[in-house]
Amino acid sequence: MMSEKMIKEIVADIDDCICAAKHFYFQKSDVFDMLGLCGYKRLMELKWMKEIRMKKMLHRFSVNDLGFIVPKYDPDKREELIHNQLYNLDRMNVDGRLVKDTVKNTFDEWLEMLERDYLYFIEIWYKLIENKQVDLACFVEKMVKHHEIKIKYLTREIVKLKTVDYDVWYIMEMQEALHDKIRDHHMSKVHW
């Protein structure tokens, strides 16, 4: 059987993964906005909001089912994800090479983050099952499935981009449609 301390550490680690993803999406939305990539900006904002929702679900689960408040994480240990060159950039001087490189690097970093978290969640899921921590294992299993879906989606997007060699015209052309699709989908779920 797992000790309460070990369970709290696992929950805190899951919370930290969520906070790191939230941090990633928040910063990358600013980068895409600066580069005029409104669709990718909207995508990052949507992912950021979903991470906030996931964090709230974890905290609610921790309090109501496990009986403790999730320990605080250290927000100062988050690394800066925006490259220095972007801080001195004038929006009017954005060129195709910067757009191409930023999209490629961001999507690669994103996939790496998702795969790392996915493997971690599988590892703790097995550990929780072995120690008969069924409630928390079920919660983590949902996160595993959630990450499987995200990895599948992102991998498809990367394949599309690689197929056109991260062509700037292709990337720019799809932004408006992606922006509107996400906006319309998200707004249809908002109940005033």
KEZAKOL-579867 format. One line per field, with one value per residue: x, y, z of N, C-alpha, C in turn; residue number from 1; chain. Coordinates in nm, 4 decimals. Layout:
N
n.xx <- [X | ...]
n.yy <- [Y | ...]
n.zz <- [Z | ...]
ca.xx <- [X | ...]
ca.yy <- [Y | ...]
ca.zz <- [Z | ...]
c.xx <- [X | ...]
c.yy <- [Y | ...]
c.zz <- [Z | ...]
nuvo <- [NUM | ...]
sevo <- [A | ...]
END
This chain:
192
n.xx <- [0.0839 | 0.0457 | 0.1931 | 0.0459 | 0.1993 | 0.3399 | 0.1292 | 0.0450 | 0.2745 | 0.2677 | 0.0299 | 0.1035 | 0.3117 | 0.1696 | 0.0146 | 0.2183 | 0.3022 | 0.0756 | 0.0798 | 0.3183 | 0.2506 | 0.0426 | 0.1851 | 0.3523 | 0.1605 | 0.0518 | 0.2703 | 0.3435 | 0.1175 | 0.1382 | 0.3681 | 0.2846 | 0.0829 | 0.2318 | 0.3650 | 0.1649 | 0.0043 | -0.2853 | -0.4574 | -0.3019 | -0.2419 | -0.4960 | -0.5410 | -0.3436 | -0.4379 | -0.6816 | -0.5892 | -0.4523 | -0.6676 | -0.7946 | -0.6052 | -0.6164 | -0.8715 | -0.8288 | -0.6470 | -0.8106 | -0.9924 | -0.8230 | -0.7502 | -1.0011 | -1.0676 | -0.8612 | -0.9194 | -1.1904 | -1.1981 | -0.9540 | -0.8895 | -0.7150 | -0.5480 | -0.3874 | -0.0385 | 0.1484 | 0.3142 | 0.6294 | 0.6263 | 0.8359 | 1.0283 | 0.9792 | 1.0823 | 1.1898 | 1.0221 | 1.0108 | 1.2038 | 1.4883 | 1.5302 | 1.2758 | 1.1767 | 1.2869 | 1.1843 | 1.0194 | 0.6892 | 0.6395 | 0.8656 | 0.8741 | 0.9746 | 0.9515 | 1.1213 | 1.1558 | 0.8938 | 0.8538 | 1.0608 | 0.9859 | 0.7288 | 0.7901 | 0.9770 | 0.8181 | 0.6058 | 0.7504 | 0.8614 | 0.6249 | 0.5175 | 0.7181 | 0.6884 | 0.4271 | 0.4611 | 0.6520 | 0.5088 | 0.2985 | 0.4282 | 0.5159 | 0.2684 | 0.1648 | 0.3506 | 0.3069 | 0.0436 | 0.0479 | 0.1915 | 0.0111 | -0.2015 | -0.0798 | -0.0511 | -0.3054 | -0.4523 | -0.7135 | -0.9003 | -0.7379 | -0.5841 | -0.7751 | -0.8334 | -0.5842 | -0.5707 | -0.7593 | -0.6184 | -0.4083 | -0.5432 | -0.6407 | -0.4008 | -0.3144 | -0.4944 | -0.4287 | -0.1620 | -0.1937 | -0.3447 | -0.1633 | 0.0591 | -0.0462 | -0.0844 | 0.1804 | 0.2832 | 0.1387 | 0.2472 | 0.5190 | 0.4999 | 0.4619 | 0.6945 | 0.6966 | 0.5874 | 0.5545 | 0.3482 | 0.1445 | 0.1083 | 0.0291 | -0.2025 | -0.3830 | -0.4478 | -0.6650 | -0.8962 | -0.8550 | -0.8548 | -1.1222 | -1.2642 | -1.1930 | -1.2797 | -1.5597 | -1.6276 | -1.5546 | -1.7093 | -1.9626 | -1.9902 | -2.0043 | -2.2019 | -2.4019]
n.yy <- [-0.1191 | 0.2237 | 0.5069 | 0.7973 | 1.0194 | 0.9506 | 0.9392 | 1.2062 | 1.3229 | 1.2160 | 1.3295 | 1.5979 | 1.5963 | 1.5372 | 1.7661 | 1.9486 | 1.8756 | 1.9524 | 2.2272 | 2.2974 | 2.2431 | 2.4243 | 2.6627 | 2.6437 | 2.6552 | 2.9077 | 3.0866 | 3.0222 | 3.0984 | 3.3742 | 3.4032 | 3.2993 | 3.4821 | 3.7167 | 3.6553 | 3.6654 | 3.4453 | 3.3588 | 3.1363 | 2.9294 | 3.0664 | 3.0831 | 2.8108 | 2.7462 | 2.9014 | 2.7746 | 2.5211 | 2.6002 | 2.6858 | 2.4397 | 2.3040 | 2.4509 | 2.3799 | 2.1046 | 2.1139 | 2.2198 | 2.0098 | 1.8091 | 1.9201 | 1.9390 | 1.6662 | 1.5772 | 1.7060 | 1.6271 | 1.3441 | 1.2350 | 1.3749 | 1.5895 | 1.9056 | 2.0012 | 2.0242 | 2.3311 | 2.4403 | 2.5524 | 2.8408 | 2.9925 | 2.8260 | 2.7687 | 2.7501 | 2.9941 | 3.0177 | 3.1633 | 3.2710 | 3.4852 | 3.6528 | 3.7158 | 3.9034 | 4.1440 | 4.1912 | 4.3530 | 4.3522 | 4.4003 | 4.3166 | 4.0446 | 3.7496 | 3.4886 | 3.2725 | 3.2837 | 3.2347 | 2.9733 | 2.8272 | 2.8739 | 2.7593 | 2.4904 | 2.4277 | 2.4785 | 2.2938 | 2.0566 | 2.0734 | 2.0703 | 1.8162 | 1.6597 | 1.7304 | 1.6335 | 1.3567 | 1.2922 | 1.3480 | 1.1680 | 0.9154 | 0.9318 | 0.9444 | 0.6913 | 0.5310 | 0.6012 | 0.5289 | 0.2462 | 0.1955 | 0.2872 | 0.1108 | -0.1326 | -0.0846 | -0.0773 | 0.1615 | 0.2605 | 0.4747 | 0.7040 | 0.5892 | 0.5517 | 0.8185 | 0.9010 | 0.7308 | 0.8446 | 1.0716 | 0.9585 | 0.8548 | 1.0935 | 1.2173 | 1.0390 | 1.0942 | 1.3634 | 1.3389 | 1.1847 | 1.3624 | 1.5818 | 1.4603 | 1.3979 | 1.6586 | 1.7472 | 1.5732 | 1.6620 | 1.9206 | 1.8596 | 1.7314 | 1.9372 | 2.0654 | 2.2553 | 2.4834 | 2.8276 | 2.9691 | 2.7801 | 2.7449 | 3.0061 | 3.0351 | 2.8582 | 2.9646 | 3.1476 | 2.9901 | 2.7877 | 2.9409 | 3.0411 | 2.7992 | 2.6944 | 2.9027 | 2.9041 | 2.6439 | 2.6502 | 2.8659 | 2.7630 | 2.6028 | 2.7635 | 2.8812 | 3.1372]
n.zz <- [0.0000 | -0.0731 | 0.0812 | 0.2347 | 0.1910 | -0.0432 | -0.2262 | -0.2209 | -0.3317 | -0.5906 | -0.6884 | -0.6717 | -0.8581 | -1.0935 | -1.1046 | -1.1444 | -1.4028 | -1.5464 | -1.4958 | -1.6241 | -1.8907 | -1.9221 | -1.8943 | -2.1188 | -2.3336 | -2.2877 | -2.3261 | -2.5887 | -2.7288 | -2.7273 | -2.8837 | -3.1341 | -3.1855 | -3.2133 | -3.4480 | -3.6283 | -3.6640 | -3.6366 | -3.6134 | -3.4964 | -3.2640 | -3.1445 | -3.1115 | -2.9209 | -2.7087 | -2.6583 | -2.5791 | -2.3509 | -2.1898 | -2.1569 | -2.0075 | -1.7719 | -1.6917 | -1.6542 | -1.4456 | -1.2438 | -1.2220 | -1.1241 | -0.8769 | -0.7522 | -0.7443 | -0.5784 | -0.3353 | -0.2812 | -0.3171 | -0.2343 | -0.0091 | 0.0515 | -0.0040 | -0.3010 | -0.2996 | -0.3324 | -0.6303 | -0.7615 | -0.9242 | -1.0222 | -1.1185 | -1.3779 | -1.7097 | -1.9476 | -2.2459 | -2.4702 | -2.7312 | -2.7170 | -2.9409 | -3.0284 | -2.8525 | -2.9243 | -3.1677 | -3.4317 | -3.5340 | -3.8007 | -3.9243 | -3.9453 | -4.0948 | -4.3480 | -4.2908 | -4.0125 | -3.9288 | -4.0299 | -3.8937 | -3.6269 | -3.6087 | -3.6688 | -3.4597 | -3.2320 | -3.2595 | -3.2506 | -2.9903 | -2.8455 | -2.9054 | -2.7914 | -2.5198 | -2.4693 | -2.5172 | -2.3211 | -2.0831 | -2.1197 | -2.1062 | -1.8422 | -1.7067 | -1.7693 | -1.6379 | -1.3641 | -1.3474 | -1.3704 | -1.1358 | -0.9419 | -0.9833 | -0.9143 | -0.6440 | -0.5569 | -0.5611 | -0.6596 | -0.7208 | -0.7773 | -0.9771 | -1.1778 | -1.2369 | -1.3379 | -1.5548 | -1.7257 | -1.7931 | -1.9327 | -2.1573 | -2.2595 | -2.3302 | -2.5267 | -2.7328 | -2.7841 | -2.8683 | -3.0984 | -3.2598 | -3.2801 | -3.3996 | -3.6509 | -3.7464 | -3.7579 | -3.9509 | -4.1745 | -4.1971 | -4.2371 | -4.4807 | -4.6589 | -4.6196 | -4.4155 | -4.5350 | -4.5700 | -4.6953 | -4.6995 | -4.4241 | -4.3475 | -4.4970 | -4.3823 | -4.1352 | -4.0796 | -4.1236 | -3.9326 | -3.6989 | -3.7027 | -3.6930 | -3.4413 | -3.2769 | -3.3331 | -3.2519 | -2.9820 | -2.8868 | -2.9214 | -2.7062 | -2.4903 | -2.2335 | -2.1580]
ca.xx <- [0.0000 | 0.1207 | 0.1746 | -0.0215 | 0.3025 | 0.3664 | 0.0126 | 0.0526 | 0.3828 | 0.2190 | -0.0668 | 0.1806 | 0.3834 | 0.0697 | -0.0169 | 0.3333 | 0.2950 | -0.0318 | 0.1278 | 0.4198 | 0.1785 | -0.0281 | 0.2895 | 0.3919 | 0.0553 | 0.0378 | 0.3790 | 0.3422 | 0.0085 | 0.1943 | 0.4616 | 0.2073 | 0.0147 | 0.3330 | 0.3993 | 0.0466 | -0.0530 | -0.4040 | -0.5126 | -0.2189 | -0.2607 | -0.6239 | -0.5214 | -0.2685 | -0.5280 | -0.7766 | -0.5164 | -0.4267 | -0.7924 | -0.8199 | -0.5137 | -0.6728 | -0.9836 | -0.7717 | -0.5895 | -0.9221 | -1.0454 | -0.7280 | -0.7613 | -1.1308 | -1.0545 | -0.7724 | -0.9907 | -1.3135 | -1.1805 | -0.8336 | -0.8951 | -0.6103 | -0.5248 | -0.2653 | 0.0703 | 0.1828 | 0.4343 | 0.7121 | 0.6128 | 0.9610 | 1.1186 | 0.9408 | 1.1809 | 1.1413 | 1.0051 | 1.0150 | 1.3431 | 1.5252 | 1.5185 | 1.1381 | 1.1497 | 1.3342 | 1.1328 | 0.9076 | 0.5967 | 0.6487 | 0.9889 | 0.8648 | 0.9967 | 0.9062 | 1.2132 | 1.1230 | 0.7649 | 0.8784 | 1.1400 | 0.9096 | 0.6232 | 0.8551 | 1.0315 | 0.7091 | 0.5340 | 0.8416 | 0.8657 | 0.4932 | 0.5090 | 0.8113 | 0.6257 | 0.3143 | 0.5120 | 0.7165 | 0.4024 | 0.2261 | 0.5060 | 0.5128 | 0.1353 | 0.1542 | 0.4329 | 0.2402 | -0.0815 | 0.0810 | 0.2303 | -0.1116 | -0.2771 | -0.0086 | -0.0709 | -0.4498 | -0.5034 | -0.8048 | -0.9565 | -0.6361 | -0.5466 | -0.8792 | -0.8124 | -0.4636 | -0.6037 | -0.8237 | -0.5129 | -0.3365 | -0.6261 | -0.6416 | -0.2723 | -0.3119 | -0.5692 | -0.3509 | -0.0431 | -0.2419 | -0.3788 | -0.0437 | 0.1404 | -0.1073 | -0.0553 | 0.3228 | 0.2991 | 0.0891 | 0.3450 | 0.6407 | 0.4689 | 0.4809 | 0.8207 | 0.6633 | 0.5718 | 0.4970 | 0.2192 | 0.0483 | 0.0833 | -0.0464 | -0.3340 | -0.4732 | -0.4674 | -0.7997 | -0.9927 | -0.8318 | -0.9018 | -1.2688 | -1.3115 | -1.1766 | -1.3692 | -1.6976 | -1.6417 | -1.5471 | -1.8225 | -2.0853 | -1.9940 | -2.0165 | -2.3405 | -2.4015]
ca.yy <- [0.0000 | 0.3484 | 0.5994 | 0.9226 | 1.1097 | 0.9131 | 0.9797 | 1.3521 | 1.3528 | 1.1828 | 1.4333 | 1.7212 | 1.5792 | 1.5519 | 1.9090 | 2.0163 | 1.8500 | 2.0370 | 2.3663 | 2.3144 | 2.2494 | 2.5530 | 2.7622 | 2.6278 | 2.7060 | 3.0516 | 3.1586 | 3.0003 | 3.1775 | 3.5071 | 3.3932 | 3.2867 | 3.6095 | 3.8097 | 3.6179 | 3.6789 | 3.3119 | 3.3667 | 3.0030 | 2.8630 | 3.1413 | 3.0397 | 2.6721 | 2.7484 | 2.9547 | 2.6678 | 2.4201 | 2.6629 | 2.6791 | 2.2993 | 2.2698 | 2.5126 | 2.2932 | 1.9799 | 2.1454 | 2.2320 | 1.8746 | 1.7408 | 1.9767 | 1.8979 | 1.5239 | 1.5643 | 1.7483 | 1.5514 | 1.1990 | 1.1946 | 1.4411 | 1.6885 | 2.0108 | 1.9774 | 2.1140 | 2.4341 | 2.4223 | 2.6729 | 2.8984 | 3.0546 | 2.7292 | 2.7536 | 2.8065 | 3.0888 | 2.9440 | 3.2569 | 3.2989 | 3.6256 | 3.7299 | 3.7602 | 4.0192 | 4.2640 | 4.1858 | 4.4366 | 4.2648 | 4.4281 | 4.2563 | 3.8988 | 3.6914 | 3.3512 | 3.1787 | 3.2859 | 3.1659 | 2.8304 | 2.7723 | 2.8804 | 2.6575 | 2.3588 | 2.4093 | 2.4739 | 2.1676 | 1.9526 | 2.0861 | 2.0323 | 1.6705 | 1.6075 | 1.7495 | 1.5411 | 1.2190 | 1.2791 | 1.3393 | 1.0438 | 0.8049 | 0.9463 | 0.9073 | 0.5450 | 0.4765 | 0.6136 | 0.4541 | 0.1089 | 0.1962 | 0.3025 | -0.0143 | -0.2313 | -0.0529 | -0.0773 | 0.2987 | 0.2550 | 0.6053 | 0.7857 | 0.5202 | 0.5832 | 0.9575 | 0.9042 | 0.6625 | 0.9454 | 1.1595 | 0.8796 | 0.8534 | 1.2321 | 1.2406 | 0.9591 | 1.1702 | 1.4828 | 1.2968 | 1.1433 | 1.4851 | 1.6604 | 1.3850 | 1.4193 | 1.7959 | 1.7542 | 1.5040 | 1.7550 | 2.0283 | 1.8038 | 1.6993 | 2.0598 | 2.1216 | 2.3734 | 2.5939 | 2.9449 | 3.0024 | 2.6805 | 2.7778 | 3.1318 | 3.0165 | 2.7808 | 3.0297 | 3.2045 | 2.8799 | 2.7239 | 3.0368 | 3.0419 | 2.6669 | 2.6843 | 3.0015 | 2.8576 | 2.5247 | 2.6918 | 2.9523 | 2.6824 | 2.5361 | 2.8646 | 2.9077 | 3.2642]
ca.zz <- [0.0000 | -0.0817 | 0.1924 | 0.2001 | 0.1394 | -0.1825 | -0.3052 | -0.2342 | -0.4252 | -0.7248 | -0.7260 | -0.6938 | -0.9858 | -1.2003 | -1.1064 | -1.2047 | -1.5475 | -1.5977 | -1.4904 | -1.7294 | -2.0177 | -1.9206 | -1.9169 | -2.2592 | -2.4208 | -2.2653 | -2.3918 | -2.7331 | -2.7880 | -2.7518 | -2.9962 | -3.2572 | -3.2062 | -3.2638 | -3.5852 | -3.7124 | -3.6859 | -3.5504 | -3.5897 | -3.3960 | -3.1386 | -3.0888 | -3.0695 | -2.7948 | -2.6056 | -2.6264 | -2.5018 | -2.2202 | -2.1125 | -2.1221 | -1.8971 | -1.6510 | -1.6535 | -1.6034 | -1.3138 | -1.1504 | -1.2001 | -1.0366 | -0.7422 | -0.6987 | -0.7147 | -0.4636 | -0.2137 | -0.2560 | -0.3151 | -0.1610 | 0.1208 | 0.0778 | -0.1026 | -0.3772 | -0.2594 | -0.4306 | -0.7100 | -0.7663 | -1.0582 | -1.0645 | -1.1812 | -1.5178 | -1.8013 | -2.0476 | -2.3703 | -2.5820 | -2.7663 | -2.6987 | -3.0640 | -3.0464 | -2.7674 | -2.9930 | -3.3035 | -3.4731 | -3.6056 | -3.9440 | -3.9763 | -3.9406 | -4.2271 | -4.3654 | -4.2247 | -3.8702 | -3.9131 | -4.0549 | -3.7832 | -3.5014 | -3.6142 | -3.6582 | -3.3244 | -3.1345 | -3.2706 | -3.2011 | -2.8435 | -2.7974 | -2.9120 | -2.6908 | -2.3889 | -2.4580 | -2.5069 | -2.1898 | -1.9829 | -2.1458 | -2.0487 | -1.6965 | -1.6587 | -1.7783 | -1.5295 | -1.2332 | -1.3564 | -1.3320 | -0.9946 | -0.8635 | -0.9942 | -0.8334 | -0.5025 | -0.5333 | -0.5472 | -0.7732 | -0.7564 | -0.8414 | -1.1012 | -1.2766 | -1.2773 | -1.4212 | -1.6802 | -1.8106 | -1.8437 | -2.0328 | -2.2779 | -2.3070 | -2.3968 | -2.6502 | -2.8330 | -2.8188 | -2.9445 | -3.2303 | -3.3332 | -3.3078 | -3.4956 | -3.7827 | -3.7879 | -3.7928 | -4.0790 | -4.2771 | -4.2130 | -4.2969 | -4.6199 | -4.7382 | -4.5729 | -4.3346 | -4.6293 | -4.5043 | -4.7574 | -4.6488 | -4.2829 | -4.3401 | -4.5592 | -4.2957 | -4.0063 | -4.0636 | -4.1122 | -3.8032 | -3.5995 | -3.7028 | -3.6503 | -3.2958 | -3.2161 | -3.3445 | -3.1674 | -2.8412 | -2.8538 | -2.9171 | -2.5762 | -2.3849 | -2.1950 | -2.0853]
c.xx <- [0.0876 | 0.0916 | 0.1032 | 0.0779 | 0.3314 | 0.2520 | 0.0136 | 0.1614 | 0.3402 | 0.1225 | 0.0059 | 0.2584 | 0.2890 | 0.0341 | 0.0960 | 0.3364 | 0.1889 | 0.0134 | 0.2322 | 0.3528 | 0.1054 | 0.0680 | 0.3333 | 0.2882 | 0.0401 | 0.1458 | 0.3747 | 0.2261 | 0.0565 | 0.2880 | 0.3840 | 0.1307 | 0.1111 | 0.3666 | 0.2797 | -0.0204 | -0.1754 | -0.4654 | -0.4348 | -0.2279 | -0.3876 | -0.6134 | -0.4490 | -0.3555 | -0.6293 | -0.7104 | -0.4864 | -0.5517 | -0.8241 | -0.7282 | -0.5619 | -0.7883 | -0.9321 | -0.7126 | -0.7001 | -0.9819 | -0.9545 | -0.7418 | -0.8936 | -1.1258 | -0.9710 | -0.8443 | -1.1063 | -1.2930 | -1.0606 | -0.8208 | -0.7806 | -0.6012 | -0.3910 | -0.1578 | 0.1042 | 0.3083 | 0.5085 | 0.7049 | 0.7422 | 1.0553 | 1.0826 | 1.0445 | 1.1122 | 1.1370 | 1.0077 | 1.1609 | 1.3698 | 1.5056 | 1.3772 | 1.1052 | 1.1902 | 1.2782 | 1.0170 | 0.8176 | 0.6052 | 0.7727 | 0.9896 | 0.8838 | 0.9556 | 0.9925 | 1.1825 | 0.9923 | 0.7849 | 0.9516 | 1.0619 | 0.8004 | 0.6841 | 0.9044 | 0.9219 | 0.6363 | 0.6209 | 0.8502 | 0.7348 | 0.4785 | 0.5997 | 0.7513 | 0.5119 | 0.3614 | 0.5782 | 0.6103 | 0.3242 | 0.2987 | 0.5074 | 0.3775 | 0.1139 | 0.2317 | 0.3612 | 0.1066 | -0.0579 | 0.1166 | 0.1072 | -0.1958 | -0.2131 | -0.0342 | -0.2180 | -0.5067 | -0.5972 | -0.8559 | -0.8558 | -0.5898 | -0.6486 | -0.8654 | -0.6931 | -0.4895 | -0.6731 | -0.7194 | -0.4308 | -0.4139 | -0.6320 | -0.5130 | -0.2584 | -0.3811 | -0.4889 | -0.2285 | -0.0837 | -0.2733 | -0.2524 | 0.0467 | 0.0851 | -0.0767 | 0.0906 | 0.3485 | 0.2521 | 0.1921 | 0.4748 | 0.6200 | 0.4909 | 0.6074 | 0.7994 | 0.6534 | 0.4960 | 0.3617 | 0.1108 | 0.0089 | -0.0046 | -0.1886 | -0.4327 | -0.5116 | -0.6103 | -0.9041 | -0.9782 | -0.8833 | -1.0542 | -1.3264 | -1.3041 | -1.2703 | -1.5128 | -1.7235 | -1.6456 | -1.6689 | -1.9525 | -2.0998 | -2.0093 | -2.1643 | -2.3424 | -2.5046]
c.yy <- [0.1245 | 0.4360 | 0.7248 | 1.0220 | 1.0799 | 0.9558 | 1.1314 | 1.3929 | 1.3251 | 1.2904 | 1.5652 | 1.7142 | 1.5937 | 1.6994 | 1.9872 | 1.9957 | 1.9395 | 2.1829 | 2.3935 | 2.3252 | 2.3827 | 2.6667 | 2.7613 | 2.6927 | 2.8573 | 3.1294 | 3.1417 | 3.0743 | 3.3193 | 3.5071 | 3.3869 | 3.4146 | 3.7119 | 3.7827 | 3.6270 | 3.5470 | 3.2957 | 3.2298 | 2.9273 | 2.9344 | 3.0936 | 2.8955 | 2.6663 | 2.8021 | 2.8488 | 2.5601 | 2.4720 | 2.6543 | 2.5360 | 2.2540 | 2.3304 | 2.4269 | 2.1620 | 2.0011 | 2.1540 | 2.0953 | 1.7955 | 1.7906 | 1.9365 | 1.7502 | 1.5036 | 1.5983 | 1.6544 | 1.4010 | 1.1533 | 1.2626 | 1.5360 | 1.7898 | 1.9830 | 2.0757 | 2.2116 | 2.3948 | 2.5553 | 2.7336 | 2.9603 | 2.9556 | 2.7029 | 2.8201 | 2.9015 | 3.0166 | 3.0336 | 3.2913 | 3.4487 | 3.7100 | 3.7839 | 3.8828 | 4.1501 | 4.2759 | 4.2827 | 4.3484 | 4.2825 | 4.3632 | 4.1042 | 3.8450 | 3.5440 | 3.2493 | 3.1692 | 3.2122 | 3.0150 | 2.7659 | 2.7689 | 2.7748 | 2.5192 | 2.3331 | 2.3971 | 2.3406 | 2.0511 | 1.9540 | 2.0377 | 1.8806 | 1.6063 | 1.6177 | 1.6496 | 1.3973 | 1.1943 | 1.2629 | 1.2095 | 0.9244 | 0.8113 | 0.9020 | 0.7564 | 0.4797 | 0.4857 | 0.5403 | 0.3092 | 0.0991 | 0.2054 | 0.1751 | -0.1218 | -0.2106 | -0.0344 | 0.0608 | 0.3254 | 0.3927 | 0.6920 | 0.7218 | 0.5489 | 0.7270 | 0.9678 | 0.8358 | 0.7584 | 1.0388 | 1.0876 | 0.8814 | 0.9922 | 1.2630 | 1.1585 | 1.0342 | 1.2922 | 1.4472 | 1.2563 | 1.2658 | 1.5604 | 1.5907 | 1.4027 | 1.5593 | 1.8106 | 1.6854 | 1.5943 | 1.8644 | 1.9792 | 1.7743 | 1.8200 | 2.1333 | 2.2541 | 2.4990 | 2.7093 | 2.9809 | 2.9069 | 2.7147 | 2.9024 | 3.1141 | 2.9467 | 2.8533 | 3.0785 | 3.0954 | 2.8099 | 2.8126 | 3.0331 | 2.9099 | 2.6533 | 2.7807 | 2.9513 | 2.7361 | 2.5638 | 2.7749 | 2.8742 | 2.6131 | 2.6344 | 2.8906 | 3.0317 | 3.2646]
c.zz <- [0.0000 | 0.0396 | 0.1423 | 0.1405 | -0.0073 | -0.2741 | -0.3259 | -0.3330 | -0.5694 | -0.7735 | -0.7542 | -0.8254 | -1.1046 | -1.2157 | -1.1730 | -1.3562 | -1.6120 | -1.6016 | -1.5982 | -1.8663 | -2.0307 | -1.9530 | -2.0636 | -2.3510 | -2.4083 | -2.3395 | -2.5434 | -2.8000 | -2.8162 | -2.8724 | -3.1276 | -3.2885 | -3.2652 | -3.4103 | -3.6802 | -3.7457 | -3.5953 | -3.5213 | -3.4843 | -3.2612 | -3.0686 | -3.0389 | -2.9355 | -2.6805 | -2.5619 | -2.5413 | -2.3611 | -2.1319 | -2.0706 | -2.0085 | -1.7660 | -1.5998 | -1.5935 | -1.4640 | -1.2090 | -1.1199 | -1.1055 | -0.8935 | -0.6763 | -0.6587 | -0.5885 | -0.3338 | -0.1828 | -0.2425 | -0.2320 | -0.0254 | 0.1513 | -0.0359 | -0.1705 | -0.3308 | -0.3710 | -0.5066 | -0.7120 | -0.9062 | -1.1100 | -1.1327 | -1.3276 | -1.6070 | -1.8992 | -2.1816 | -2.4932 | -2.6084 | -2.7619 | -2.8239 | -3.0835 | -2.9607 | -2.8355 | -3.1342 | -3.3219 | -3.5594 | -3.7577 | -4.0066 | -3.9679 | -4.0816 | -4.2278 | -4.2937 | -4.0743 | -3.8437 | -3.9255 | -3.9368 | -3.6524 | -3.4983 | -3.5961 | -3.5164 | -3.2199 | -3.1400 | -3.2234 | -3.0488 | -2.7820 | -2.7954 | -2.8079 | -2.5503 | -2.3684 | -2.4395 | -2.3723 | -2.0802 | -1.9968 | -2.0838 | -1.8962 | -1.6416 | -1.6655 | -1.6640 | -1.3948 | -1.2322 | -1.3153 | -1.1835 | -0.9040 | -0.8668 | -0.9067 | -0.6842 | -0.4656 | -0.4989 | -0.6651 | -0.8154 | -0.8314 | -0.9733 | -1.2111 | -1.3274 | -1.3720 | -1.5557 | -1.7773 | -1.8708 | -1.9513 | -2.1645 | -2.3418 | -2.3835 | -2.5249 | -2.7634 | -2.8788 | -2.9030 | -3.0859 | -3.3164 | -3.3748 | -3.4092 | -3.6365 | -3.8350 | -3.8309 | -3.9261 | -4.1929 | -4.3042 | -4.2762 | -4.4446 | -4.7103 | -4.6959 | -4.4981 | -4.4214 | -4.5641 | -4.5637 | -4.7107 | -4.5053 | -4.2719 | -4.3925 | -4.4654 | -4.1665 | -3.9834 | -4.0425 | -3.9772 | -3.6895 | -3.5886 | -3.6539 | -3.4977 | -3.2250 | -3.2169 | -3.2562 | -3.0202 | -2.8016 | -2.8475 | -2.7819 | -2.4598 | -2.3592 | -2.1075 | -1.9788]
nuvo <- [1 | 2 | 3 | 4 | 5 | 6 | 7 | 8 | 9 | 10 | 11 | 12 | 13 | 14 | 15 | 16 | 17 | 18 | 19 | 20 | 21 | 22 | 23 | 24 | 25 | 26 | 27 | 28 | 29 | 30 | 31 | 32 | 33 | 34 | 35 | 36 | 37 | 38 | 39 | 40 | 41 | 42 | 43 | 44 | 45 | 46 | 47 | 48 | 49 | 50 | 51 | 52 | 53 | 54 | 55 | 56 | 57 | 58 | 59 | 60 | 61 | 62 | 63 | 64 | 65 | 66 | 67 | 68 | 69 | 70 | 71 | 72 | 73 | 74 | 75 | 76 | 77 | 78 | 79 | 80 | 81 | 82 | 83 | 84 | 85 | 86 | 87 | 88 | 89 | 90 | 91 | 92 | 93 | 94 | 95 | 96 | 97 | 98 | 99 | 100 | 101 | 102 | 103 | 104 | 105 | 106 | 107 | 108 | 109 | 110 | 111 | 112 | 113 | 114 | 115 | 116 | 117 | 118 | 119 | 120 | 121 | 122 | 123 | 124 | 125 | 126 | 127 | 128 | 129 | 130 | 131 | 132 | 133 | 134 | 135 | 136 | 137 | 138 | 139 | 140 | 141 | 142 | 143 | 144 | 145 | 146 | 147 | 148 | 149 | 150 | 151 | 152 | 153 | 154 | 155 | 156 | 157 | 158 | 159 | 160 | 161 | 162 | 163 | 164 | 165 | 166 | 167 | 168 | 169 | 170 | 171 | 172 | 173 | 174 | 175 | 176 | 177 | 178 | 179 | 180 | 181 | 182 | 183 | 184 | 185 | 186 | 187 | 188 | 189 | 190 | 191 | 192]
sevo <- [A | A | A | A | A | A | A | A | A | A | A | A | A | A | A | A | A | A | A | A | A | A | A | A | A | A | A | A | A | A | A | A | A | A | A | A | A | A | A | A | A | A | A | A | A | A | A | A | A | A | A | A | A | A | A | A | A | A | A | A | A | A | A | A | A | A | A | A | A | A | A | A | A | A | A | A | A | A | A | A | A | A | A | A | A | A | A | A | A | A | A | A | A | A | A | A | A | A | A | A | A | A | A | A | A | A | A | A | A | A | A | A | A | A | A | A | A | A | A | A | A | A | A | A | A | A | A | A | A | A | A | A | A | A | A | A | A | A | A | A | A | A | A | A | A | A | A | A | A | A | A | A | A | A | A | A | A | A | A | A | A | A | A | A | A | A | A | A | A | A | A | A | A | A | A | A | A | A | A | A | A | A | A | A | A | A | A | A | A | A | A | A]
END
